[in-house]
Amino acid sequence: MNDLILSGFADEISPDFARQLAALNRFGVRNIELRGVDGINVSDLSPEKRREVKAALAEAGVSVSSIGSPIGKISIEEDFAPHMEKLRRTLEIQKELDAPYLRMFSFYIPKGRQAAEFQGPVLERTSAMIKEAGRWDAVLLHENEKGIYGDTAPRCLDLLEQLAGPHFQAVFDFANFVEVGQDALEAYRLLKPYIAYIHVKDAAGAVGQPKRIVPAGEGEGHVEEILTSLFAGGWRGFLSLEPHLVDFAGLAALEQDPVKRAALMDGEAAWGTALAALRSILSRAAVGIEVK
């Protein structure tokens, strides 16, 4: 990939898929990280709904950059067999929608327990998922998410050093690192060789207080510094907006402990705010690089 390509979670604009696509066209964004479609999680789309989605995407001229799946977002102690079946269904959806990537996670750690206790089961399950992805010639992207095994940079590195390859790479999410107290610059330095995809959101907050999500560049995620370094080193790929600036349908289902966000703007306005912040950063960090 020789370009920087904008994408994002358009279900934060509206649950209605037609409104999502219309808004992306107004914003000049030609890609979507598909997560919620008319209130249905992407992993639960029926064959009929998939065909409807594919037709709507084609008509709107929008491509799927990644399947924003919930795969791996279960407790490490839950039964794994049904989850593997869900992965297979989601890989089928990924292929049908021509998405190059499928976002996934490395399992929630039970409250009060140490992540290190579960290294073995996490590696075993993740390895099985990667093997399945290989059968589909698919690429799984591990996202650093609060409360999972790979929420800190050292544990992400543990997974990636042992398992990274053509079917397993990393999503880098600035805000998620900030929210768990991980310095984003340290995370970038450790994980740089494995970063295939970027989630663009930032976070800020007083020491000892819960962090709040803010537009890129307004928080503690060192977004501009990291992107400038990445681009200078030749990195090209998808920059996927995940604004999280207002409550949106499905938020409670996505986070174990969702924090109520002040709805000072609607979903489309929030998306526009986040996009403007990213484009401002790119005007300085991506000089001479085409952004699509």
C-alpha positions as CSV (number, residue, x, y, z in Angstrom):
1,M,0.0,0.0,0.0
2,N,1.5,3.3,-1.1
3,D,-1.0,5.8,0.2
4,L,-2.5,7.0,3.5
5,I,-6.2,6.1,3.4
6,L,-8.9,7.6,5.6
7,S,-11.5,5.3,7.1
8,G,-13.6,5.0,10.2
9,F,-16.4,3.6,12.3
10,A,-19.4,5.2,10.7
11,D,-21.8,3.6,13.1
12,E,-20.9,6.4,15.5
13,I,-22.6,8.7,13.0
14,S,-25.9,6.8,13.0
15,P,-27.1,3.2,13.4
16,D,-28.8,3.6,10.0
17,F,-26.4,2.3,7.3
18,A,-27.8,4.5,4.6
19,R,-27.1,7.6,6.8
20,Q,-23.6,6.3,7.5
21,L,-22.7,6.0,3.8
22,A,-24.3,9.4,2.9
23,A,-22.3,11.1,5.7
24,L,-19.0,9.4,4.5
25,N,-19.7,10.8,1.0
26,R,-20.2,14.3,2.4
27,F,-16.9,14.0,4.4
28,G,-15.1,12.7,1.3
29,V,-14.1,9.5,3.1
30,R,-14.2,6.5,0.7
31,N,-13.7,3.7,3.3
32,I,-15.5,2.3,6.3
33,E,-14.4,0.1,9.2
34,L,-17.6,-1.9,9.4
35,R,-19.0,-2.6,12.9
36,G,-22.7,-1.8,13.2
37,V,-25.2,-2.0,10.3
38,D,-28.8,-0.9,11.1
39,G,-28.3,-1.9,14.7
40,I,-26.8,-5.3,13.9
41,N,-23.2,-6.1,14.7
42,V,-21.2,-7.0,11.6
43,S,-20.4,-10.5,12.9
44,D,-24.2,-11.2,13.1
45,L,-25.1,-10.2,9.5
46,S,-27.3,-12.7,7.8
47,P,-26.4,-13.8,4.2
48,E,-29.3,-11.7,3.0
49,K,-28.2,-8.6,4.9
50,R,-24.6,-9.1,3.7
51,R,-25.8,-8.9,0.1
52,E,-27.8,-5.8,0.9
53,V,-24.7,-4.2,2.6
54,K,-22.5,-5.1,-0.4
55,A,-24.9,-3.5,-2.8
56,A,-25.2,-0.4,-0.7
57,L,-21.4,0.0,-0.5
58,A,-21.0,-0.4,-4.2
59,E,-23.7,2.2,-4.9
60,A,-22.1,4.6,-2.5
61,G,-18.6,4.0,-3.8
62,V,-17.3,3.0,-0.3
63,S,-15.0,0.1,0.4
64,V,-14.5,-1.8,3.7
65,S,-11.0,-1.2,5.2
66,S,-11.6,-3.7,8.0
67,I,-14.3,-5.7,9.7
68,G,-14.6,-4.1,13.2
69,S,-15.5,-7.4,14.8
70,P,-15.9,-8.2,18.5
71,I,-13.8,-11.4,18.1
72,G,-11.7,-12.0,21.2
73,K,-13.8,-9.7,23.3
74,I,-14.9,-12.4,25.7
75,S,-13.5,-13.6,29.0
76,I,-10.5,-15.9,28.7
77,E,-12.4,-18.3,30.9
78,E,-15.5,-18.5,28.6
79,D,-16.1,-21.5,26.4
80,F,-14.0,-21.0,23.3
81,A,-15.7,-23.4,20.8
82,P,-18.7,-21.1,20.1
83,H,-16.3,-18.2,19.6
84,M,-14.3,-20.0,17.0
85,E,-17.6,-20.7,15.1
86,K,-18.3,-16.9,15.3
87,L,-14.8,-16.2,14.0
88,R,-15.5,-18.5,11.0
89,R,-18.7,-16.7,10.2
90,T,-17.0,-13.4,10.5
91,L,-14.2,-14.5,8.2
92,E,-16.8,-15.5,5.7
93,I,-18.3,-12.0,6.0
94,Q,-14.8,-10.4,5.6
95,K,-14.3,-12.3,2.4
96,E,-17.7,-11.5,1.0
97,L,-17.2,-7.8,1.6
98,D,-13.6,-7.7,0.3
99,A,-12.2,-6.3,3.5
100,P,-8.4,-6.7,3.8
101,Y,-8.4,-6.9,7.6
102,L,-10.5,-8.2,10.6
103,R,-10.0,-6.5,13.9
104,M,-9.9,-8.7,17.0
105,F,-8.9,-8.8,20.7
106,S,-6.9,-10.9,23.1
107,F,-9.6,-11.8,25.7
108,Y,-10.8,-10.1,28.9
109,I,-8.9,-11.0,32.1
110,P,-11.1,-11.8,35.1
111,K,-11.3,-8.9,37.6
112,G,-8.9,-9.3,40.4
113,R,-6.6,-11.6,38.5
114,Q,-3.2,-10.9,36.9
115,A,-2.9,-11.0,33.2
116,A,0.3,-13.1,33.5
117,E,-1.7,-16.0,34.9
118,F,-3.4,-16.3,31.5
119,Q,-0.5,-16.0,29.1
120,G,-0.7,-19.6,28.1
121,P,-4.4,-19.8,27.3
122,V,-4.3,-16.4,25.5
123,L,-1.5,-17.6,23.3
124,E,-3.2,-20.9,22.6
125,R,-6.5,-19.4,21.7
126,T,-5.0,-16.6,19.6
127,S,-2.8,-19.1,17.8
128,A,-5.9,-21.1,16.9
129,M,-7.6,-18.0,15.6
130,I,-4.6,-17.1,13.5
131,K,-4.5,-20.6,12.1
132,E,-8.2,-20.3,11.1
133,A,-7.5,-16.9,9.5
134,G,-4.7,-18.6,7.5
135,R,-7.3,-21.0,6.0
136,W,-9.1,-18.0,4.6
137,D,-6.0,-16.1,3.6
138,A,-7.2,-13.4,6.0
139,V,-5.3,-10.9,8.2
140,L,-6.3,-10.5,11.9
141,L,-5.4,-7.2,13.5
142,H,-5.0,-7.2,17.3
143,E,-6.3,-4.1,19.0
144,N,-4.9,-2.9,22.3
145,E,-8.1,-2.6,24.4
146,K,-8.8,-1.9,28.0
147,G,-9.0,-5.0,30.2
148,I,-7.8,-7.6,27.8
149,Y,-4.5,-9.4,27.9
150,G,-2.9,-7.1,25.3
151,D,-3.9,-3.8,26.8
152,T,-0.3,-2.7,27.7
153,A,2.5,-2.4,25.2
154,P,4.7,-5.2,26.8
155,R,1.9,-7.7,26.6
156,C,1.0,-6.6,23.0
157,L,4.7,-7.2,22.2
158,D,4.6,-10.6,23.9
159,L,1.7,-11.6,21.6
160,L,3.2,-10.1,18.5
161,E,6.8,-11.4,19.0
162,Q,5.5,-15.0,19.3
163,L,2.6,-14.9,16.8
164,A,3.0,-12.1,14.3
165,G,3.1,-13.0,10.6
166,P,1.1,-12.7,7.4
167,H,-2.1,-13.5,9.2
168,F,-1.6,-11.6,12.5
169,Q,-0.6,-7.9,12.9
170,A,-1.4,-4.9,15.1
171,V,-3.8,-2.1,15.3
172,F,-2.3,0.9,17.2
173,D,-4.9,2.8,19.2
174,F,-3.5,5.9,21.0
175,A,-6.4,6.5,23.3
176,N,-6.7,2.9,24.5
177,F,-3.1,3.0,25.7
178,V,-3.6,6.3,27.5
179,E,-6.7,4.9,29.2
180,V,-4.7,2.1,30.8
181,G,-1.8,4.3,31.9
182,Q,0.5,3.2,29.1
183,D,2.7,5.9,27.6
184,A,1.8,5.9,23.9
185,L,5.3,6.8,22.8
186,E,6.8,3.9,24.6
187,A,4.1,1.7,23.1
188,Y,4.9,3.0,19.6
189,R,8.7,2.4,20.0
190,L,8.0,-1.2,21.1
191,L,5.3,-2.1,18.6
192,K,6.4,-0.1,15.5
193,P,7.5,-3.1,13.4
194,Y,4.1,-4.8,13.8
195,I,1.7,-1.8,13.2
196,A,-0.4,-2.4,10.1
197,Y,-3.4,-0.2,10.9
198,I,-4.2,2.9,13.0
199,H,-7.2,3.7,15.1
200,V,-7.4,7.5,15.5
201,K,-8.6,8.8,18.8
202,D,-6.9,10.5,21.7
203,A,-7.5,10.7,25.5
204,A,-6.8,13.1,28.3
205,G,-7.5,13.6,32.0
206,A,-6.0,14.6,35.3
207,V,-3.6,12.2,37.1
208,G,-5.6,9.6,39.0
209,Q,-8.9,10.4,37.2
210,P,-10.6,8.5,34.4
211,K,-9.5,9.6,31.0
212,R,-11.9,11.2,28.5
213,I,-11.8,10.7,24.8
214,V,-10.8,13.8,22.8
215,P,-10.0,14.7,19.2
216,A,-6.6,13.6,17.9
217,G,-3.9,15.9,19.1
218,E,-5.8,17.3,22.1
219,G,-4.8,14.5,24.5
220,E,-1.9,12.6,25.8
221,G,-1.5,10.1,23.0
222,H,1.3,11.9,21.1
223,V,-0.7,11.4,17.9
224,E,1.1,13.9,15.7
225,E,4.6,12.9,16.9
226,I,3.9,9.2,16.3
227,L,2.2,9.7,13.0
228,T,5.1,12.0,11.8
229,S,7.6,9.3,12.8
230,L,5.6,6.5,11.1
231,F,5.2,8.4,7.8
232,A,8.8,9.5,7.8
233,G,9.8,5.8,8.1
234,G,7.7,4.9,5.1
235,W,4.6,3.6,6.8
236,R,1.5,3.7,4.6
237,G,-2.0,2.3,5.4
238,F,-5.4,3.0,6.8
239,L,-6.1,5.7,9.4
240,S,-9.4,4.8,10.9
241,L,-11.4,7.3,12.9
242,E,-13.1,6.1,16.1
243,P,-14.3,9.4,17.5
244,H,-16.1,8.2,20.7
245,L,-16.9,11.8,21.4
246,V,-20.7,11.3,22.0
247,D,-22.8,8.3,23.1
248,F,-23.8,6.3,20.1
249,A,-26.0,3.2,19.7
250,G,-24.1,0.1,20.7
251,L,-21.5,1.8,22.9
252,A,-22.7,-0.1,26.0
253,A,-22.2,-3.4,24.2
254,L,-18.7,-2.5,23.1
255,E,-17.2,-1.6,26.5
256,Q,-17.3,-3.5,29.8
257,D,-17.6,-0.3,31.8
258,P,-18.9,2.4,29.5
259,V,-18.5,5.9,30.7
260,K,-21.4,8.2,29.8
261,R,-20.2,10.9,27.4
262,A,-21.8,14.3,27.3
263,A,-23.8,14.4,24.1
264,L,-22.9,18.0,23.1
265,M,-23.2,17.2,19.4
266,D,-24.8,14.6,17.3
267,G,-22.9,11.7,15.7
268,E,-22.2,13.4,12.4
269,A,-21.0,16.6,14.0
270,A,-18.7,14.6,16.3
271,W,-17.4,12.7,13.3
272,G,-16.7,15.9,11.5
273,T,-14.9,17.3,14.6
274,A,-12.7,14.2,14.8
275,L,-12.0,14.2,11.1
276,A,-11.0,17.9,11.0
277,A,-8.6,17.3,13.9
278,L,-7.0,14.4,12.0
279,R,-6.8,16.3,8.7
280,S,-5.1,19.2,10.6
281,I,-2.4,16.8,11.9
282,L,-2.0,15.3,8.5
283,S,-1.4,18.7,6.9
284,R,1.8,18.8,9.0
285,A,2.7,15.2,9.4
286,A,2.1,13.9,5.9
287,V,3.6,16.7,3.8
288,G,4.1,15.4,0.3
289,I,2.2,12.2,0.9
290,E,-1.1,11.6,-0.8
291,V,-4.0,11.1,1.6
292,K,-7.1,9.4,0.1
